[in-house]
Every structure is written in C-alpha cells, then in structure tokens.
Amino acid sequence: MLEDIKNACQIMSDGGVILYPTDTIWGLGCDATNMEAVHKIYTIKQRVDNKAMLV
C-alpha cells in the first residue's frame, strides 16, 4: 500500500490525476496548485470552468 501512495504522489507531482476511493464514492484528485491538472479534472467531469469544485 505504501508503494501505491508513493505512485499516487508522483503522478500528482507530475501534473496527473488520480482516482481514489472514499467511504461512499470514488474521487478524482490532483495537485490543486497546478492549474493544468485542475483543468484535466474539469475536462474528465465535463464541467464548465466557472462551476466550483471541492478542494
């Protein structure tokens, strides 16, 4: 499991998006300070840019 966490951190550091389980649904995650990564999540979710996203 530690290796999975390291891989997820590396993916986010590289500007990628990860999929992770929560207690009820799956979540998408990225480096919130990387606007290109944030835009990837908006694209994946097919959301307009002016709609808020949880951080």
Secondary structure as the mmCIF struct_conf table of DSSP 4:
data_model
#
loop_
_struct_conf.conf_type_id
_struct_conf.id
_struct_conf.beg_label_comp_id
_struct_conf.beg_label_asym_id
_struct_conf.beg_label_seq_id
_struct_conf.end_label_comp_id
_struct_conf.end_label_asym_id
_struct_conf.end_label_seq_id
HELX_RH_AL_P HELX_RH_AL_P1 LEU A 2 SER A 13
TURN_TY1_P TURN_TY1_P1 ASP A 14 GLY A 15
STRN STRN1 ILE A 18 PRO A 21
BEND BEND1 ASP A 23 ILE A 25
STRN STRN2 TRP A 26 GLY A 29
TURN_TY1_P TURN_TY1_P2 ALA A 32 THR A 33
HELX_RH_AL_P HELX_RH_AL_P2 MET A 35 LYS A 45
TURN_TY1_P TURN_TY1_P3 GLN A 46 GLN A 46
TURN_TY1_P TURN_TY1_P4 ASP A 49 ASN A 50
BEND BEND2 LYS A 51 LYS A 51
#
